[in-house]
């Protein structure tokens, strides 16, 4: 019994001794005096009868050999320690990053937000689906706060699908609403004077503190606008544009914006639009919702093509809607300020700040690009155009909403 327990004792003690020596040699390269003594004691020889023999001379010398191993400098010990700390830190960081990501995913799912991965955008998750609409991820994350945004009765809202002529309408509305404040229009970027609700700059929290009467732009569909909007009923102007020109204009816009990393060709983008996979899609539903509410007192529905055909007429229509009486000279002055060429070179509206922010891909089209009706004919085949017509018929055919696809002179 004694012999057995002695054998059992010998196994782990030997193992510990040799591993400790090996570890100290490999890692620290130095064995303290105390530890060598301990090793000697631990590696004592046991007889079969369990009595302890004096330490084996060979073992002593070999262990002493370790103990006498040349002492490496303190710097290598420190290096090793830092390596251990650093790996621990990286490991912990990665662990928490994964936990955080999974938790965020879970939270989003709970709120009805579904992440979307589009191969054309390099599988990056930056768009999501919420209540049947595609949104930028940044918008999806704040959608509840946006839905709770406090609307004021004297706000003026401009809503429209991206690339429908919102910038153009914003400048017109700004001038009408401020009594033709050209000085103000020339002294600050449009994003400050007429902020974009769901965009990071200046952000909905800052907009909430803007003094009345506020001008607010949004690309959100009717049912995702702040709930208050349906109670306070501020004036809302909705701008629509024919979908074929929108597809072409949006294609250039997305290519131009670096964060999208989209370098695909037009047919690929065209399919993304038609399959409702682009931010703020589906376009058909976006337009339809506002068309159905167009007769409400606080809503004015305008079209890009009408601005092109009769800019002065639309300026008058907007000013009447906003309760501002303009003289013919004032209408003329606004129209003059808002021509395509003036706006393209006006640094307060042409979004050249995208370049300064490093958001614009070199060599791509400007934000204010061609400004024409019918540019789609340079991009779409007859088959593509037919597919859009078919979808228009399917999705909006039961309404009396129609669009112009060609400039007047054709
Ligand atoms: P194109 O890309 O077809 O040129 P939004 O401001 O909603 O993003 O819309 C941008 C589209 O409106 C662009 O269309 C842009 O050129 C056009 N646009 C902007 N200002 C314009 C103006 N003063 N006259 C005509 N089109 C204008």
Boltz pocket constraint, residues with backbone or C-beta under 6 A from the ligand:
constraints:
  - pocket:
      binder: B
      contacts: [[A, 161], [A, 162], [A, 163], [A, 164], [A, 165], [A, 166], [A, 167], [A, 168], [A, 245], [A, 248], [A, 249], [A, 250], [A, 252], [A, 338], [A, 339], [A, 340], [A, 341], [A, 343], [A, 366], [A, 367], [A, 368], [A, 369], [A, 370], [A, 371], [A, 372], [A, 375]]
      max_distance: 6.0
